[in-house]
């Protein structure tokens, strides 16, 4: 009766994180994971232009009846720098706008972006 009740509660162990920990792989934060997708779409300059932003939105499944490519372009215009590019900081503003437009939580949008991976993952292999 006494010993079990004094043990602290722990969150469930995620097997893949445990394996990474055992093998000494650094565990990526949620932010690092969505940034991987961001950088996969941004190419060499580490910033998204309009075409890359719309491509990311399409690959993540955000372009549909609720949000058109024109809506994505409008979001881009509201958050882009004068050079018509969006860096990671501006992109996090875009995530908030996408969430609002789609009636989603920001975390849900980030998960969709993280799960997408990048242009190659979204479109399959080129043969």
N, C-alpha and C positions, 0 to 999 in steps of 0.2 A: 504494500500500500504506500510506503514512504518513498522509495527511490525513484520510481518512474515519474512521479509528479514533479520532481525537481529538475528533470532534464530540460534544457532550453529547446524551444521549437526552432527548427531550421527550415529554410526554403528547400524545395525538392532539388535534388542534384540533377543537372542536365548532363547526360552521358557524354555528349560531344565536347562540352567544356571540360569535363573531368579528364577525358583522354588528352585534350590539348594541354591541360595542366601537367599531367603525368609526363608527357613528352616534351615539356618545356616550351611549348608554343605560347607566344603572348596572346592573351585573350583580348579580342577587339571590343571596344566600347560600341554601343549602338550608333553613336555619332560617326565613328570610324567606318562602320559598315555602310551607312548611307552615303558617306563621302566616297567610298570605293565606287559605288554606282555613279555618283556625280562625276568623278574623274574619268570613269569609263566612257561616258557620253561626251565629256568636254574635250577630249583629245589632248594634244600637246600643250595647249595654252592654259589649261587648268581653269578655264572659264567657259560658260555656255553662251553660244550665240542663239539667236531666235530659233533657227532650224534644229539645233541640238536640243534645246529646251522642249520644243514640240515633239521631237523624236522620243525624248525621255518620257514625257507625259503619255504618249501613245503606247510605248513599250510597257509602261506600268499599268496600263488599263484605265487611265483617267479620261481618255477621249472617248466619249459616248454620247448618249442623249442628254446627260446632265451638263456636259462640258465639251464644247466643240474646239477644233483647232484654233478658231478665231478667239474663243475665250482664253485659251492658253496663251495666245499672242498678246492679248490684252493684259493678262497677268504679268507676262514677261515685260511689257512696256512699263508697267507700274513699278517694277522692282529692279530693272536694269540700270546700270551706270550710264553716264553720258556716252560712253564708247559702245553702247548697245551690247554689253556683255554682262553676265552674272557670275560672280564668284560664289564660294561656299556660304559666305555670310548672307548675301542677297538671296541665295537659294533657300535658306531656311525661312526667309520671309515669304517666298513663293509657296513653300510647303503649307504655311499657315493660310494663305489665300486659297490654295487648292482644297484644303480641308474644309474651309468655310463654304466654298462654292459647291462642293460635293456633299456637304452635310456629314462629313466624317470627322473623327478626332485626328489631331495632328499625328498622334502615335500610329494610327492606322495608315495614314498616308506614308509616313516614314517606313513602316513595315513593308508596304507595297513597293516602295523604292528599293529598300534593302533586298527584298526577295527577287526583284527584277534582275539585279546583277549587272547588266550592261547591254549594249547594242547586240553583241554576238549572242548572248544568252537569250535575248528577247526574240531574235529573228531566226535562231537555229544556225547550224553551220552552213557556210557558203560552199557549194560544190562546184 
